[in-house]
Amino acid sequence: MTQELKDTIRIGQLKEKSVHKSLKMIYKDSGQVEVEVLGYIVDVLKENTIYEIQTKNFYNIKEKIINICKEHPVVLVHPIAIEKYIVTVDEDGNEISRRKSPKKGNRLNIFDELVSAPEFIKEKNLTIQVLLIKKDEYRIKDGKGSWRRKGVSLLDNDLVEIVNVVEFKSIDDYIEIIPSYLYEFTNKELSKELNIAINLARKITYTLRKVNVLDGSTKRGREILYKINKN
């Protein structure tokens, strides 16, 4: 645990989450951080390109990103944990336990966020960088967390490693997600072929249909049949 996290336990809530702060410093390089562009504060400005780091809630930055894209190329950076260790500490910051989470993310989890901002897919000035990372999630046994976690509160996430970077620059990058041999498919079939949960398959088809990448005008029984829109 970093000294900053220990100080957070002692004096209160962290002002900026560690993963966000770490990535901002990585992307800064020779650029500027926390500068105003078109009335918005952006994470990094480097050689006329905006780098915005968003760990969740794309909907909250939708207007900001779309407006900035009118005048600047934007790289939206989104980390997804492919490996996570849950570290529980006491109120003095001492580690009580460490365990590996069974949850493993992948690049398709970008649709957990895009489902609320499908407009991003057609922004020609926008590149989405998915960072596949390893991280430690710190929790504190303070009795103030949810009943599901038995009173344990979420404290912070620490970036351990960036394993890979996947970029979505054009509509073709999104189409590539759909296996080429699937001429038409239901959500259940997409779920099976991609080996993902049905809920994530629904987010993918909903998002791509909203921007006319997928056609969903026909059905097989009660199931909507999707296919790539050639228009």
N, C-alpha and C positions, 0 to 999 in steps of 0.2 A: 504494500500500500504506500502511495506517495505521501509526502508530508502535507501536500495540499489537501488530500482527502482527510487526513487526520485532523487538520485545522478546521475543515468543514464540519466534522463531527463536534468539534469543540465550540465553534462560534456560530454555526448555522448553515443555511442552504448554500450550495455551490452556485456561484453566479453563472458559470459557463461549464457545461458538461465536458468531461475530459476527452472523449472521442472527438467531439466537435473541435475542441481547442487543438488537439494534436494534428488533426487533418488540416486545419487552417494554417498551422505553422509549416506543414509539409508542402502545401500548395503555394504558400507565400513566396518562397524562393527569393527572387529579386523584385517581387511586386509589393503592393501596399495592402494593408489589412484594415478592415472597418472604415471604408471610405464612402462618401456620399456620391451616388450616381443617379441622376434623374429623380432626385428627391428620396431615394431609398439608400439605406445603409447596406452595403454588400460586404461579403466576407473577404474576398480578395480581388484586386484589380491588377492585372498583369498584361502588359502589351495590348491594351484595349480590350482584352477578354475578361469577362466577369466569371469568377468561380464562386458558386454559392453552395455551401455544405448544408444538407438537410437530412437529418436522421429519421424524420417522420413528418406526417401531416403536410403533404404536398398541397392540399387544398388551401392552407393558410398563406402560401406564397404564390399562388397561381397568378393573381393580378400583377404582382411584383415582377415575376419572371416574364410574363407575356409583354409587359410594357417595356422592360429593359431590352428584350429581344428585338424591339423595333429599331434600336440604334447600336446594339452591341452584340457580338457573339457571347453566348452564355454556356458555361459548363456547370451542370447541376450534378453535384457529387452526393451519392447516396450509399452509405455503408450497410452491408448485410452480413450478419455473423454466420459463417459456416461452421464455426466452433466456438463454444462459450463455456467458461467455467463460472459457476456461481460461488462467490466467496462471501461468507457470512462473518461479520465482525461484531464485537460487543461495543458498548458506548464509549470505550476508551480507544477503539480502533484495533483491538487485538483480534487476530483471526481465530474464529471458532471452528469453522469447517470450510472445506473446498470440495466441490463436486462438479463433474462434467454434465452439462445439460444435454438431455436427449434430443433437443430441438436443433435441427441443422437447416439453415437457410440456403438458398441458391439464387441464381440470377433472376429466375422467374418471380421471386418475391418482390421485384420492383413493381409488379402489378397490384400488390397490396396498397401501394401509394398512388399509382397511375389511375386506379379506378375512380379516384376523386379529382383527377386532373387529366383526363384523356386528351385535352387540347394540346398538351405538351408534345404529343406524338407528331403533330403536323407543323410544329414550329421549326422552320428551316434554319433559324439562327441558334437553335438549342441542341446541345449534346448532353445526354445523360450518361454519366460514368457510374457504373455500379462497382463498388469496391467490395470484394469478397474478403472478409477479415476474420481474424481470431480476436476475441476480447475476453476480459474478465468483468463480470457484473458483480458489483459490491452491494451487499445488503446489510442492514444494521438491525440488530435485535434490540429494538427500543420500545416495543409494545404499542407502536403507533400505526403499524401497517395494517393492510386489509386482513379480514378474517381468513381469507383463502391462504395467506402466507403466515397465518397464526401470529399476527402482530408484527411481523418483520417488514421493515420499510426498505424500499429501493433507494439506494444512495447515489451510485454513479456507475459508469462503464469506463474501463480503461482499454485503450487500443493496444493489442499485443503484437499483431502482425497484419500487414496487407498481403494476402496470398495471391490475388489476381485482380485484374481490372477488365471489366466488360463494358464496351461502349455501344450506345444506341444513338446513331446519328441520323438515320433516315428511316422511312417507312419500311424499306426492304429489311432492315435489321429486326424489325418487329415481325414481319412476315416469316422470317427465317425460324422463328420459334415454332411455327406449325410444321410438323413433319411433312415432307414433300409428297409422301405416298397417301396422305389423307386428303382425298378429293373433297369429301364432305364428312362431317362428323358432328356428334352430339357432345355435350359437356362431359358425359360419362366416358365416351370414347377418347376424348382429349385427355381427360384425367388419367386413364389407363395408359395411353401411349407415352405421356410425359412423366408418368409415375409421380403424380402430384395429387393433393387432396382435391376433391370435387369442388370445394369452395374456391380454391385458387383458380381452377379451370374456369369457373363461372366469372371470376373477375377478369380473366384474360379475354374471354369472348365478349363480355359486356363492354370492356374498354375498347377493343378493336372494332366492335360493331358501332360504337358511338362516333368513331372517326371514319366510318365507311370502309375500313380495311376488310372487314368481314361482312358477308351477306347472311342474314338469318331470316329470310322471308318464307321458307318452307319448313315443313315438319315431317317427322317420321313418328306416327302415332301422336303421343303427347309431347315428344321431345323436339325442340328446335334443332333444325339441321343447319350447320354453319359451313360456309366455304369462302375461300379467298375471293374478294371482289376484284374482278379484272378491270373494272372501269377506272 
